[in-house]
Every structure is written in C-alpha cells, then in structure tokens.
Amino acid sequence: MNAFSNTAAVAPNIPYATDERVLISPAAEPHKTGTRRRLALGRTIPFGALIGPALLLVIWSIGSIASLIDPRTLPAPWSVVGTAIDLIAEGKLPDHLMSSAWRATQGLVFGVLIGTILALISGLSRLGEAIIDGPVQIKRAIPTLALIPLLMLWFGIGEGMKVTAIALAVLIPIYIQTHSSLRSIDSRYVELAQTLRMGYGEFIRDVILPGALPGFFLGLRFAVTYAWLSLVVVEQVNATSGIGYMIDLARNYGQTDIIIVGLVVYALLGLASDGIVRFFQERSLSWRRTLAD
C-alpha cells in the first residue's frame, strides 16, 4: 500500500473545495421561508373588509347619540333602518331595486361584451388598433355623463338611453385594461408558441386569453363600479322607477332618511357585485403566485 492510499484511508471524508454546499454551514444558508414570511403581507384578517364600514357605523352612531349630528342633515342609523323596513314592507324598495338591477345588468353585459371585442381586435391587430384605439381614447376623454344630452336626442328619454349610457361607461375600463394586458404579454411566450408550432386558435386559447385575464378582471371591477355610478344619474332623467328615482323623489320632499337608504342600497350593490367579480377572479387566476398569497 503506497502513501497515497494511506492518506485516503486516514481522511476519506474531506470535502472537495469546490463543493459549496458542504463548505457553507447550515447557519449561513438564507432562510427563504422566514424571509418570505417577513416580507409578505401576512395572514388574511378574517372579515377584514367589514372593519372599515363597521368603524364608520360606530362613529355615526356615537355622533347621533351625542347630538353631534343634526338628524335633519344625517338621521341616526336606527332611523334609517326603520325607514328601510317600512319601504320593504310597502313593496317600494324591492320594486325600485329590481328596476335598477335590470338596467345595470343590461348596460354591464353590453358594455363588457363590446369592450372585450374591441380590445381583442385592437390588441391583436395593428390595423385594428389604428381604427379602434383612437375613437376609444376620445370617448375616454369625454365623461359619459356629458353625453347624456346627446343620447337623449338620439335615443329619447326611455330605457334605451339609460342602458346605452351605462354601456358606454362600462366599455372604457374593460377595453383599456384588456388591451394593456394583451400588449404586455411576454414575447418569449410567442416564441415558445412558434417553437411548438401552435396554430392561431391554440395560440389565442393557451397564450393570449390566459395572459389577458388579469387585466380583464381588473377592468371588470372598474366596470361594475362605473355601471352603478352611471345608474345613479340616468335614473334621475325621466325615470318612474329605480333607486335613483326614489332618491330624487325624496330630495323633492326633503326626506333625508330615504336618500340615505338609497345610498346604502347603492353601496351594498357595489360591494356585492365587486365581491362576485373578485370571487371569480381568484378562481380563474388561482395559478398565479402574488404578494397577497
């Protein structure tokens, strides 16, 4: 047995200097899990979305009890609840609510459909962008409410004008966000699709649509909000039903409690519709890992 063999027998477990995994001690390795936990937002607060509204309600109640708020300016919460119960018992609030929900739904569906189609045509074609993007940007710069007098001349003062005004307000955020997402898709995915010899239909289905979904859902959340905002205005133009009509009628008679009921209904409708959109957004984009996860 030579000297080299003796040396190997005495120290068989000496690591090579090039093996960094052995030279670095476990204490010196970065704690990836701990770093993520420290930099992330933390655990989700149960019913966290209700904390802000609950605080507002508490402040409102304390101000009413302490007579810091004039009931003629802002009735107490229990007075508003009593008025809401009376309106429900009389059947007025459910009827107005159904009329408003139907108008908003029609405008939202038409606006989302048109905005999505325009965004796909403009986002996937240079010619489509040249034709479509300019007029949409012009409409974006013009408030929808400023178009109501012109819409009244074109469509009259009936339901057609109201639904059209809501649809015009809705299609802008849908178009902007979806178009932006389409143009922001990484070009490496396009190269990968070409390498895999994907057809145009497969490319749209497997690359374009999943890549545009985050922007589409963000635009949809804005669109839902714009639908309710537009509804408030159009229902005060020659309407005979709807929450906006109820609020306008109460304004004429100085019924502040009914106005507050209408505003609360609008707020609940907006929060509920936004929650529905967020629910489908989380399910559709469950494959993404974000800071909130």
Secondary structure, 3 states (H helix, E strand, C coil): CCHHHHHHHHCCCCCCCCCHHHHCCHHHCCCHHHHHHHHCCCCCCCCHHHHHHHHHHHHHHHHHHCCCCCCCCCCCHHHHHHHHHHHHHHCHHHHHHHHHHHHHHHHHHHHHHHHHHHHHHHHHCHHHHHHHHHHHHHHHHCCHHHHHHHHHHHHCCCHHHHHHHHHHHHHHHHHHHHHHHHHCCCHHHHHHHHHCCCCHHHHHHHHHHHHHHHHHHHHHHHHHHHHHHHHHHHCCCCCCCCHHHHHHHHHHCCCHHHHHHHHHHHHHHHHHHHHHHHHHHHHHCCCCCCCCC
